[in-house]
Amino acid sequence: MDMSGQRVIAADRETVWTHLNDAETLKACIPGCQELTGNPDEGFEAVVKQRVGPVSATFRGAVQLSNVNAPESYTIQGEGKGGVAGFAKGGADVTLTTVPEGTRLEYVVSAQVGGKIAQLGSRIIDSFARKMADQFFNRFVETVESHDTVT
């Protein structure tokens, strides 16, 4: 599944970049995230509990950053395993651009799922993925804007 989107955040690019690389910010923004440790240089480890249709699972996985061009862009790639529920893996290219309102964050995501989750069908999975992305980016915008504003 592939999807893309953008958000405009009322904060300067360096502030947005800092939050994109901060484990506490990411943990607060990832729906169902129970634990997130690590750092941008060595990668992050995460535990995320989610329900996709009738399938509920706790995913444990790792996330790595590559193609880092601070404070403009990076590629984030990860994989999580949810036991019998299956797995999810994918990546996203994230780009930050300065705009009059602050910073435009653009993303292009590619993801794959397998196991029981994959058996739910693409319509349910695509809908779930879009909901998760919307929740993450809405929370991210709120978090960044509540800490910093463009002056």
C-alpha positions as CSV (number, residue, x, y, z in Angstrom):
1,M,0.0,0.0,0.0
2,D,1.2,3.5,-0.8
3,M,0.0,6.8,0.5
4,S,1.2,10.4,0.7
5,G,0.2,13.6,2.4
6,Q,1.4,16.8,3.9
7,R,0.8,19.1,6.9
8,V,1.7,22.7,7.5
9,I,3.1,23.2,11.0
10,A,3.3,26.7,12.6
11,A,6.9,26.2,13.7
12,D,10.3,26.7,12.0
13,R,12.0,23.9,10.2
14,E,14.7,23.2,12.8
15,T,12.0,22.9,15.5
16,V,10.0,20.4,13.4
17,W,13.2,18.5,12.6
18,T,14.1,18.2,16.3
19,H,10.6,16.8,17.1
20,L,10.8,14.4,14.2
21,N,14.0,12.9,15.8
22,D,12.8,13.0,19.5
23,A,11.8,9.6,21.0
24,E,9.4,11.3,23.5
25,T,7.6,13.3,20.8
26,L,7.3,10.2,18.6
27,K,6.0,8.0,21.4
28,A,3.3,10.6,22.2
29,C,2.2,10.8,18.6
30,I,2.2,7.1,17.5
31,P,-1.2,5.7,18.1
32,G,-1.0,2.7,20.5
33,C,2.7,3.2,21.3
34,Q,3.5,1.7,24.6
35,E,7.3,2.1,24.5
36,L,9.8,3.8,22.3
37,T,13.5,3.9,23.0
38,G,16.6,4.8,21.1
39,N,17.9,7.7,19.0
40,P,18.2,8.8,15.4
41,D,21.8,7.6,15.1
42,E,21.4,4.1,16.3
43,G,17.7,3.6,15.5
44,F,14.5,3.2,17.6
45,E,12.9,0.2,19.2
46,A,9.1,0.3,19.6
47,V,6.2,-1.6,21.1
48,V,2.8,-0.7,19.6
49,K,-0.5,-2.3,20.5
50,Q,-3.2,-2.0,17.8
51,R,-6.5,-3.5,16.7
52,V,-7.1,-3.9,13.0
53,G,-10.6,-5.1,12.4
54,P,-11.1,-8.2,14.5
55,V,-7.3,-8.7,14.9
56,S,-5.6,-7.3,18.0
57,A,-1.8,-7.5,18.4
58,T,1.2,-6.1,20.1
59,F,3.9,-5.3,17.5
60,R,7.6,-5.1,18.5
61,G,9.9,-3.6,16.0
62,A,12.8,-1.5,15.0
63,V,13.0,1.7,13.0
64,Q,16.1,3.1,11.2
65,L,16.8,6.4,9.6
66,S,18.7,6.8,6.4
67,N,19.4,9.4,3.7
68,V,19.5,12.0,6.5
69,N,19.8,15.5,5.2
70,A,19.2,17.6,8.3
71,P,17.0,19.6,8.7
72,E,15.4,18.9,5.3
73,S,14.7,15.3,4.8
74,Y,15.2,11.6,5.7
75,T,14.0,8.1,4.9
76,I,12.5,6.2,7.8
77,Q,12.2,2.4,7.5
78,G,10.8,-0.1,10.0
79,E,9.5,-3.5,10.6
80,G,7.3,-4.8,13.4
81,K,6.2,-8.4,14.3
82,G,2.9,-9.1,16.0
83,G,3.2,-12.8,16.6
84,V,0.3,-14.8,15.0
85,A,-1.3,-11.6,13.9
86,G,1.4,-11.1,11.4
87,F,3.9,-8.4,10.5
88,A,4.1,-4.9,9.1
89,K,7.0,-3.3,7.3
90,G,7.6,-0.2,5.3
91,G,9.2,3.1,5.0
92,A,8.5,6.8,4.4
93,D,10.4,9.6,2.7
94,V,9.9,12.8,4.8
95,T,10.6,16.3,3.5
96,L,10.5,19.6,5.4
97,T,10.1,22.9,3.5
98,T,10.0,26.4,4.9
99,V,6.7,28.2,4.0
100,P,5.3,31.5,5.1
101,E,3.1,29.7,7.7
102,G,6.0,27.8,9.2
103,T,7.1,24.4,7.8
104,R,5.4,22.1,5.3
105,L,6.0,18.4,6.2
106,E,5.5,16.1,3.2
107,Y,5.5,12.3,3.3
108,V,5.4,9.4,0.9
109,V,4.7,6.0,2.6
110,S,5.0,2.5,1.3
111,A,4.0,-0.4,3.5
112,Q,3.4,-4.2,3.5
113,V,1.6,-6.5,5.9
114,G,1.5,-10.2,6.2
115,G,-0.1,-12.9,8.3
116,K,-3.7,-12.7,9.7
117,I,-3.7,-9.0,9.2
118,A,-3.2,-9.4,5.4
119,Q,-6.2,-11.7,5.3
120,L,-8.5,-8.8,6.3
121,G,-8.4,-7.4,2.8
122,S,-6.9,-4.3,1.3
123,R,-9.9,-2.1,1.9
124,I,-9.7,-2.6,5.7
125,I,-5.9,-2.3,5.8
126,D,-5.8,0.8,3.6
127,S,-8.5,2.5,5.7
128,F,-6.6,1.5,8.9
129,A,-3.3,2.8,7.6
130,R,-4.8,6.2,6.6
131,K,-6.5,6.5,10.0
132,M,-3.1,5.8,11.7
133,A,-1.2,8.3,9.5
134,D,-3.9,10.9,10.2
135,Q,-3.8,10.4,13.9
136,F,0.0,10.5,14.0
137,F,0.4,13.6,12.0
138,N,-2.5,15.4,13.7
139,R,-0.9,14.6,17.1
140,F,2.5,15.6,15.8
141,V,1.2,19.0,14.6
142,E,-0.5,19.6,17.9
143,T,2.6,18.6,19.9
144,V,5.0,20.8,17.9
145,E,2.7,23.8,17.9
146,S,2.0,23.5,21.6
147,H,5.8,23.8,22.3
148,D,6.9,26.3,19.7
149,T,5.4,28.8,17.4
150,V,6.7,30.9,14.6
151,T,7.4,34.5,15.7
